[in-house]
Amino acid sequence: MQKFPMWPQFSEKSINDIQEILVSGLVNYWTGSKGMEFEKKFACWNDSKYAISCSSGTSAVHIAVSALDIGPGDEVIVPSYTFIATSFAVLQAGAIPVFCDTTRDHTLDPTKIEALITPRTKAIIVVHLYGVVCDMTNIMNIAKKYNLRVIEDSAQCLGGRFNGQKVGNIGDIGTFSFCQSKHFTTGGEGGMVVTNSESIAWECRAFRDHGFDVKRKLDLLTLEEQTFHVHNRIGFNYRMTEIQSAIGLNELSRFDEWNLKKRKYFAKIYDDHFNEVDEIDCIPYNSSSRENAYWLYPLVLDKSKFPMHASVLLEELRHNGIPAFKIQWPEAYGEKVFRELNGFGRANFPFKSKEYTDPKSVKYNDVVCQTARDLLPVTFSLYLHPTWDESHIHTCIQGVKDAIAYCKKIK
């Protein structure tokens, strides 16, 4: 049985850099220099004017929502098919998530958005799930028509492009995750917010740092004159550490030529083989206008030719030592927190707050996102880590083919 190298793998340079930071004692964002350096280099790499580092991809979305002045009484349209953090960020800001269905390519369905818009709607959060880039043209047209903000949750799409433009830059604000499983990690957790708006960037920095007047803090003369009464808004401590930033700098420096390059190369091999497998209905969407970043490689089975649940295939793959993963959270509204409206405290804020007076929008037990639901029994994912070589990819391909044949045989 072939051994598959672990992910993540870190640049050897990080070991020395981390040691230097520890010896210096300058481990905090405000005492060291790595944090701001990482932000500047990430912004440059992503073709964004501003980047704000933070503690996780989840905190990045919370920062984004809150920086856009979204709160109690507001609604935000989110895809049902995504990790719970996307909708939780809306709740954490005191607003209400409204779930929208997705397309067969695992991304937000633009044709389903307008029916969900109400006078309370303030924004749309799109998720470039699995690294598959959303159809941003139609989404941005809808946002412009109704004067809505757009947040791009790009946690799984580092390096993806839409019409040549890197994700995170198409909407008002973009977010990224550096969690352990992502394209690269800043030591287990970490995140980044990007925007091309200076005013939004300052709001993000303030919210990340206790609501501090960061612009004023960066003016050292003013800071020496006055260090009291400088918190302008509610905020959190979502800062990234110097050690995380040092790791991020080293991973970013080798991302294009090693990490993303290998992912795309491996994906092309997957494409060539799985396009010819009758039991596979859909491979990850990729085109010249929507360039996939390949975090995972999702596959959709043709249930007319493989009339079994994807979990059966997954079990056989794992039994044979083939790394594979199930579908990722297709119906977030089915979680207990939404079914029972379990909000903050005894008031169950914001579901039952006096600011929110539209109980129809929180009847999550009545919500059905049919396409996402239909994808549940037919979707699974393969990996394409840059620590692998071509032989690992071919082992996975043959493993899927063998598992399909075996499952059909014992049916």
C-alpha positions in Angstrom: 0.0 0.0 0.0 1.5 3.3 -1.1 2.4 5.9 1.6 1.1 9.4 1.1 3.2 12.3 2.4 1.6 14.4 5.1 0.2 17.9 4.7 1.0 20.6 5.7 4.8 20.8 5.2 6.7 23.9 6.2 9.6 25.8 4.6 12.8 24.9 6.4 13.5 28.6 6.7 10.7 29.0 9.2 12.5 27.0 11.9 15.3 29.6 12.0 12.9 32.5 11.7 10.8 31.3 14.6 13.8 30.8 16.8 15.0 34.3 16.1 11.5 35.7 17.0 11.5 33.7 20.3 15.0 34.9 21.2 14.1 38.5 20.5 11.0 38.4 22.7 9.2 40.4 20.0 6.3 37.9 19.5 3.3 40.3 19.3 2.0 42.1 16.2 2.7 45.5 17.8 6.2 44.7 18.9 7.6 42.9 15.9 7.8 43.6 12.2 6.7 40.3 10.6 3.0 41.0 10.9 3.0 44.2 8.8 5.5 42.7 6.4 3.3 39.7 5.8 0.3 42.0 5.2 2.2 44.1 2.7 3.5 41.2 0.8 0.2 39.4 0.8 -1.6 42.5 -0.5 1.0 42.8 -3.3 0.8 39.1 -4.2 -3.0 39.2 -4.3 -3.1 42.5 -6.3 -5.1 44.1 -3.4 -4.5 47.6 -2.0 -4.8 46.5 1.6 -4.4 43.3 3.6 -5.2 42.8 7.3 -3.9 39.7 9.0 -5.9 37.9 11.7 -6.2 34.8 13.9 -8.3 32.6 11.6 -10.4 32.4 8.5 -13.5 32.5 10.7 -12.3 35.8 12.4 -11.6 37.1 8.9 -15.2 36.7 7.9 -16.4 38.2 11.2 -14.1 41.2 10.6 -15.4 41.6 7.0 -19.1 41.5 8.0 -18.6 43.9 10.9 -16.4 46.3 8.9 -19.3 46.8 6.5 -21.5 48.1 9.3 -23.8 45.0 9.2 -25.6 44.2 12.4 -28.9 43.8 14.3 -31.9 44.0 12.0 -29.9 43.2 8.9 -29.9 40.1 6.7 -27.0 38.6 4.7 -27.5 36.0 2.0 -25.1 33.1 2.4 -24.7 29.7 0.6 -26.1 26.7 2.3 -23.3 24.6 1.1 -20.3 25.8 3.1 -18.7 25.5 6.5 -20.7 26.8 9.5 -18.2 29.7 10.0 -19.6 31.7 7.1 -23.1 31.9 8.6 -21.8 32.1 12.1 -19.9 35.3 11.2 -23.2 36.9 10.3 -24.8 35.8 13.6 -21.7 37.0 15.5 -22.3 40.5 14.0 -25.9 40.4 15.2 -27.4 39.9 11.8 -29.5 37.1 10.2 -28.1 34.6 7.7 -30.5 33.7 4.8 -29.5 30.5 3.0 -29.2 30.3 -0.7 -28.9 27.2 -2.9 -25.9 26.4 -5.0 -25.2 25.1 -8.5 -23.9 21.7 -9.5 -20.4 23.2 -9.4 -20.7 23.7 -5.6 -20.9 27.5 -5.7 -23.6 30.0 -5.0 -26.4 30.0 -7.6 -26.9 33.5 -8.9 -30.4 32.6 -10.2 -31.6 31.9 -6.7 -30.4 35.2 -5.0 -33.0 37.8 -6.0 -35.9 35.8 -4.6 -34.2 36.0 -1.1 -33.6 39.8 -1.1 -35.7 41.8 1.3 -35.6 45.4 2.5 -33.4 44.1 5.3 -30.8 42.5 3.0 -27.4 44.3 3.3 -24.9 41.9 1.7 -24.1 38.6 -0.1 -21.4 36.3 1.0 -20.0 34.1 -1.8 -17.9 31.1 -1.0 -15.4 29.8 -3.6 -15.8 26.3 -2.2 -13.1 23.7 -2.8 -11.2 26.3 -4.8 -14.0 26.5 -7.4 -14.5 30.2 -8.3 -18.1 31.5 -8.3 -19.9 33.1 -11.2 -19.1 36.6 -10.0 -20.4 38.6 -13.0 -24.1 37.8 -12.3 -23.6 38.1 -8.5 -22.0 41.5 -8.8 -24.7 42.7 -11.2 -27.4 41.7 -8.6 -25.4 43.4 -5.9 -25.2 46.6 -7.9 -28.9 46.4 -8.8 -30.0 46.2 -5.1 -27.1 48.3 -3.6 -25.7 45.3 -1.7 -22.2 44.6 -0.4 -20.3 41.5 -1.5 -18.0 39.5 0.7 -15.8 36.8 -0.9 -15.1 34.0 1.5 -12.0 32.7 -0.3 -10.8 30.4 2.5 -10.5 27.5 0.1 -9.5 29.5 -3.0 -6.1 31.0 -2.5 -4.8 31.9 -6.0 -8.1 31.5 -7.8 -8.9 34.0 -10.5 -12.1 35.4 -12.1 -11.6 37.0 -15.5 -7.9 37.2 -14.6 -8.5 39.0 -11.4 -7.6 37.3 -8.1 -10.4 36.3 -5.8 -11.0 38.6 -2.9 -10.8 41.7 -5.2 -14.0 41.3 -7.1 -16.4 42.2 -4.2 -16.0 44.8 -1.5 -13.9 42.6 0.7 -12.3 39.2 0.6 -11.2 36.7 3.3 -8.7 33.9 3.4 -7.9 31.1 5.8 -4.5 29.7 6.8 -5.9 26.8 8.9 -3.9 23.6 9.0 -5.8 22.0 6.1 -5.7 24.9 3.7 -3.5 25.7 0.7 -0.9 26.7 3.2 -1.0 27.3 7.0 0.5 29.9 9.3 1.2 27.3 12.0 -2.3 25.7 12.4 -4.5 28.8 12.3 -4.5 32.2 10.7 -6.5 34.4 8.3 -6.3 37.5 6.1 -8.8 40.1 5.0 -8.2 42.1 1.7 -9.9 45.1 0.3 -9.3 47.9 -2.2 -11.1 50.5 0.0 -9.0 52.5 2.4 -12.0 53.3 4.6 -13.0 49.6 4.9 -9.4 48.6 5.6 -9.2 51.0 8.6 -12.5 49.6 9.9 -11.1 46.1 9.6 -7.9 47.0 11.5 -10.0 48.6 14.2 -12.4 45.7 14.6 -9.4 43.2 14.7 -7.8 45.2 17.5 -10.4 46.0 20.3 -11.9 48.8 18.2 -8.7 50.7 18.6 -8.1 53.8 16.4 -5.3 52.0 14.6 -4.7 54.9 12.2 -3.9 57.1 15.2 -1.9 54.3 16.9 0.4 54.1 13.8 1.1 57.8 14.3 3.8 57.4 17.0 3.8 61.1 17.9 0.1 61.2 18.6 0.4 57.9 20.4 3.0 59.4 22.8 0.8 62.3 23.4 -2.3 60.4 24.2 -2.9 56.7 24.9 -6.4 57.0 26.6 -9.8 57.2 25.0 -8.7 55.8 21.7 -11.3 53.0 21.2 -13.8 54.1 18.7 -16.0 51.0 18.2 -16.6 47.6 19.5 -13.9 45.2 18.5 -12.1 41.9 19.3 -8.5 40.7 19.6 -8.1 38.9 16.3 -4.4 39.7 15.8 -2.0 37.3 14.2 1.3 36.5 16.1 4.8 37.3 14.8 5.5 33.5 14.6 2.4 32.9 12.4 3.4 35.9 10.1 6.9 34.6 9.7 5.6 31.2 8.6 3.1 32.9 6.3 5.9 34.9 4.6 7.9 31.8 3.9 4.9 29.8 2.6 3.7 32.8 0.4 7.2 33.0 -1.1 7.0 29.5 -2.6 3.3 29.4 -3.2 3.1 30.2 -6.9 6.0 28.2 -8.2 5.6 25.1 -6.0 2.3 24.8 -4.1 -0.3 26.1 -6.6 1.7 25.0 -9.6 1.7 21.4 -8.5 -2.0 21.5 -7.5 -2.9 22.7 -11.0 -0.6 20.1 -12.6 -2.1 17.3 -10.6 -5.7 18.5 -11.3 -5.0 18.3 -15.0 -4.1 14.6 -14.6 -7.2 14.0 -12.6 -9.3 15.8 -15.3 -7.9 13.8 -18.1 -8.7 10.5 -16.4 -12.0 11.2 -14.7 -13.5 12.8 -17.8 -13.6 9.3 -19.2 -15.1 7.6 -16.2 -18.8 7.0 -17.0 -19.8 6.9 -13.3 -18.4 10.4 -12.8 -20.9 13.1 -13.6 -19.0 16.3 -12.8 -15.4 17.2 -12.2 -14.4 20.6 -10.7 -15.4 23.5 -12.8 -12.5 25.3 -14.4 -12.3 27.7 -17.3 -10.2 30.6 -18.6 -12.6 33.0 -16.9 -13.0 31.0 -13.6 -9.6 29.6 -12.7 -9.9 27.0 -10.0 -7.4 27.1 -7.1 -7.8 23.3 -6.3 -7.9 23.1 -2.5 -9.6 19.7 -2.9 -10.7 17.9 -6.0 -14.5 17.3 -5.7 -16.2 14.6 -7.8 -19.9 14.2 -8.4 -21.1 10.7 -9.1 -23.7 9.9 -11.8 -26.4 8.2 -9.7 -28.0 6.6 -12.8 -24.7 4.7 -13.3 -23.6 4.4 -9.7 -26.9 4.0 -7.7 -25.2 3.9 -4.3 -24.5 6.6 -1.7 -21.0 8.2 -2.0 -20.3 7.0 1.5 -20.2 3.4 0.2 -17.4 4.4 -2.3 -15.6 6.4 0.4 -15.5 3.5 2.7 -14.0 1.3 0.0 -11.4 4.0 -0.9 -10.3 4.3 2.7 -10.2 0.6 3.2 -7.7 0.5 0.3 -5.6 3.3 1.7 -6.8 6.0 -0.7 -7.1 9.5 1.0 -10.6 10.9 0.3 -13.1 13.1 2.0 -16.9 13.4 2.2 -19.0 16.3 0.9 -18.5 19.5 3.0 -21.6 20.7 4.8 -24.2 21.0 2.0 -27.1 22.1 4.3 -25.8 24.4 7.1 -29.4 25.4 8.0 -29.9 21.8 9.2 -27.6 22.4 12.2 -29.3 22.4 15.6 -28.3 26.0 16.2 -30.5 27.0 13.3 -33.3 24.5 13.8 -33.8 25.5 17.4 -32.7 29.2 17.0 -30.0 28.9 19.7 -28.6 32.4 19.8 -26.6 34.4 22.3 -27.8 34.2 26.0 -31.3 33.7 27.2 -32.5 36.2 24.7 -31.3 33.9 21.8 -30.0 37.0 20.1 -30.2 37.8 17.2 -32.9 35.3 16.2 -35.5 36.7 18.7 -34.3 40.2 19.2 -36.5 43.2 19.1 -34.4 44.6 16.2 -35.4 41.6 14.1 -39.1 41.5 13.5 -39.4 39.1 10.5 -39.8 35.6 11.9 -40.4 34.1 8.4 -36.7 34.5 7.6 -35.6 32.4 10.6 -37.9 29.5 9.9 -34.9 27.4 9.0 -36.9 24.1 9.4 -38.8 25.1 6.3 -35.6 25.9 4.2 -34.7 23.4 1.4 -31.8 24.1 -0.9 -32.5 21.3 -3.3 -29.4 21.3 -5.4 -27.1 21.2 -2.4 -29.3 18.4 -0.9 -29.1 16.5 -4.2 -25.3 16.7 -4.1 -25.1 15.2 -0.6 -25.3 11.5 -1.6 -23.2 11.8 -4.8 -20.2 13.9 -3.8 -16.7 13.1 -2.5 -13.3 14.7 -2.8 -9.7 13.7 -3.5 -6.6 15.5 -2.4 -3.8 16.9 -4.5 -1.2 18.1 -1.9 2.0 19.6 -3.3 4.0 17.3 -1.1 2.8 14.4 -3.3 4.3 13.4 -6.7 2.6 12.1 -9.8 2.6 8.5 -8.7 0.3 9.4 -5.7 -2.2 11.0 -8.1 -2.2 7.9 -10.4 -2.7 5.7 -7.3 -5.8 7.8 -6.4 -7.1 7.6 -9.9 -6.8 3.8 -10.1 -8.1 3.6 -6.6 -11.3 5.4 -7.5 -11.7 3.2 -10.7 -11.2 0.0 -8.7 -13.6 1.1 -5.9 -16.3 2.0 -8.4 -15.9 -1.4 -10.1 -15.9 -3.3 -6.8 -19.0 -1.4 -5.4 -21.0 -2.1 -8.5 -20.0 -5.7 -8.4 -21.2 -6.3 -4.9 -24.4 -4.3 -5.3 
